[in-house]
C-alpha cells in the first residue's frame, strides 16, 4: 500500500520536536519562577518568567491541513 501524495511519513519531523521543546521549556519555567520568587530572587524570577512566556508564545499552535482530491 502506498501513501497518498502530499502526506509526509509519520516520524520525527522538525515541527514535532520543536513543539515538544517549546512545551518543555514552558513547563520548566513555571516551577522555576515559583522557586526563585520564594527564595528571594524576584529579578531572576521575572527574567525567567519573561523568557518562558516568550518561548511559549513564539511556539504557538501549528495546524496542518491535508486536502485530498
Backbone as a ProteinNet text record, in pm:
[ID]
protein_1_A
[PRIMARY]
XXXXXXXXXXXXXXXXXXXXXXXXXXXXXXXXXXXXXXXXXXXXXXXXXXXXXXXXXXXXXXXXXXXXX
[TERTIARY]
84.2	0	89.3	61.5	142	73.7	153.3	99.1	38.8	-58.8	-119.3	-18.7	-27.6	63.7	41.7	149.7	140.5	133.6	122.8	117.7	257.3	319.5	454.2	449.4	556	559.7	561	500.1	496.9	635.3	683.1	816	856.1	983.5	1034.1	1047.3	951	955.1	1003.4	1071.7	1121.4	1011.4	891.9	782.2	739.6	740.5	701.4	805.3	932.5	1038.8	1034.9	1013.2	1005.9	888.1	776.9	661.7	690.2	753.9	789.5	890.8	986.6	1086.1	1020.5	930.7	860.2	776.8	703.9	621.8	708.2	821.6	911.1	967.2	1009.5	1064.6	957.2	837.4	728.4	694.6	694.8	661.6	770	893.9	1003.6	1009.9	970.6	982.6	884.8	767.6	668.9	720	765.3	818.6	947.1	1025.1	1148.4	1115.4	1013.2	970.9	923.9	846.8	797	911.8	1006.9	1120.9	1204.2	1231.7	1311.5	1238.2	1108.7	1033	1028.8	1012	1004.5	1139	1248.8	1381.2	1440	1359.7	1405.1	1483.1	1453.8	1520.6	1415.9	1352.3	1243	1289.3	1408.9	1456.9	1480.9	1542.3	1567.8	1436.3	1341	1210.9	1139.8	1151	1089.7	1154.3	1286.7	1357.8	1319.5	1315.7	1279.3	1134.4	1046.9	907.1	888.3	962.9	953.1	1006	1118.8	1176.3	1083.8	1032.6	940.8	813.6	759.2	638.8	663.8	780.2	813.1	829.4	893.3	911.7	776.6	691.8	559.8	475.2	483.7	406.4	461	592.2	653.7	628.7	617	590.7	454.7	356.3	221	162.1	61.6	-7.6	6.3	46.1	60.7	-47	-122	-227.4	-192.7	-195.3	-167.3	-293.8	-330.7	-449.5	-406.7	-443.3	-417.6	-548	-550.3	-671.5	-656.2	-750.4	-747.8	-840	-794.9	-878.5	-900.9
-116.5	0	123.5	218	339.1	453.3	552.3	670.1	765.4	841.6	942.7	1054	1114.1	1223.5	1339.5	1401.6	1517.7	1484.3	1357.9	1318.9	1275.8	1349	1311.9	1185	1107.5	987.3	1023.4	939.4	962.2	934	1021.4	1004.6	1131.4	1148.4	1267	1380.2	1468.2	1585.3	1702.8	1799.2	1914.1	1987.7	1997.4	2066.3	1997.4	1864.5	1789.3	1805.7	1800.7	1817.5	1959.3	2056.9	2194.9	2215.5	2149.6	2159.8	2103.7	1988.3	1929	2015.1	2072.1	2157.6	2282.2	2342.6	2461.2	2430.3	2320.2	2281.8	2251.3	2189.2	2155.2	2280.2	2375.6	2499.8	2575.1	2580.8	2649.1	2578.1	2444.6	2368.3	2380.8	2394	2406.9	2549	2647.2	2785.6	2819.4	2756.5	2788.6	2751.8	2627	2598.7	2675.4	2705.1	2781.6	2921.5	2982.9	3115.8	3108.1	3005.4	2991.2	2974	2889.9	2865.7	2992.3	3060.2	3183.2	3290.9	3303.2	3404.5	3373.2	3246.1	3208.1	3214.3	3206.8	3211.5	3351.5	3450.6	3588.9	3639.7	3592.6	3638.7	3690.2	3802.6	3849.7	3892.7	3949	3991.5	3871.9	3767.6	3647.9	3577	3577.3	3515	3586.9	3719	3796.2	3762.1	3752.7	3721.7	3583.3	3485.5	3350	3346.2	3417.8	3422.4	3485.9	3591.6	3658.3	3567.7	3502.8	3412.9	3294.4	3233.9	3120.4	3158.9	3275.2	3322.4	3352.1	3409.8	3440.1	3312.7	3212.3	3085.7	3018	3019.4	2957.3	3029.3	3161.7	3239	3221.8	3220.7	3207.7	3069.8	2967.6	2832.7	2823.6	2881.2	2886.7	2750.3	2752.8	2631	2618.8	2502	2478.1	2380.7	2419.1	2334.6	2299.6	2170.6	2124	2064	2107.4	2056.9	1987.8	1860.1	1784	1771.2	1823.7	1819.1	1708.5	1615.8	1507.2	1541.5	1513.5	1540.1	1413.1
0	0	0	-85.8	-95.9	-22.5	10.5	79.2	-22.5	21	-64.4	-89.7	-205.7	-236.6	-140.8	-100.8	-13.3	134.7	168	307.9	351.8	444	487	572.4	569.8	653	801	881.9	1025.9	1081.4	1164.1	1221.9	1294.7	1310.1	1379	1278.3	1281.5	1196.7	1280.2	1218.9	1295.7	1371	1314.3	1381.3	1508.5	1508	1626.3	1737.3	1702.2	1801.7	1857.6	1771	1816.3	1911.5	1883.8	1973	2111.3	2114.6	2243.6	2318	2246.6	2309.6	2368.1	2293.5	2340.8	2464.7	2460.3	2575.5	2697.5	2676.1	2787.6	2853.1	2772.3	2828.4	2906.2	2852.1	2922.2	3052.9	3051.2	3172.3	3279.2	3239.2	3335.7	3391.5	3313.6	3359.5	3472.3	3473.9	3577.8	3717.9	3741.9	3875.9	3906.1	3802.5	3825.9	3876.2	3818.9	3865.5	4009.7	4043.7	4180.8	4279.7	4245.6	4336.1	4352	4242.4	4252.2	4331.5	4313.4	4387.3	4536.8	4569.2	4710.5	4782.2	4707.3	4769.5	4770.1	4731	4741.8	4622	4504	4382.7	4283	4314.9	4227.9	4088	4077.5	3945.1	3853.8	3908.1	3828.9	3795	3888.6	3862.5	3748.2	3746.7	3638	3504.6	3503.2	3378.6	3326.4	3414.4	3372.6	3325	3392.8	3351.3	3215	3189.7	3058.9	2948.6	2973.2	2872.4	2848.1	2954.3	2939.5	2867	2898.6	2830.1	2683.8	2653.7	2514.5	2432.8	2490.5	2419.4	2397.1	2498.6	2485.5	2381.8	2377.7	2281.2	2139.8	2125.7	1993.1	1933.5	2019.1	1968.7	1904.9	1968.7	1914.3	1881.6	1800.3	1759	1608.3	1562.7	1420	1375.3	1274.2	1221.7	1078.2	1047	911.9	855.2	735.6	668.7	541.4	526.8	404.7	328.8	208.5	126.4	23.9	22.7	-75.2	-189.5	-309.1	-426.6	-501.9
[MASK]
+++++++++++++++++++++++++++++++++++++++++++++++++++++++++++++++++++++

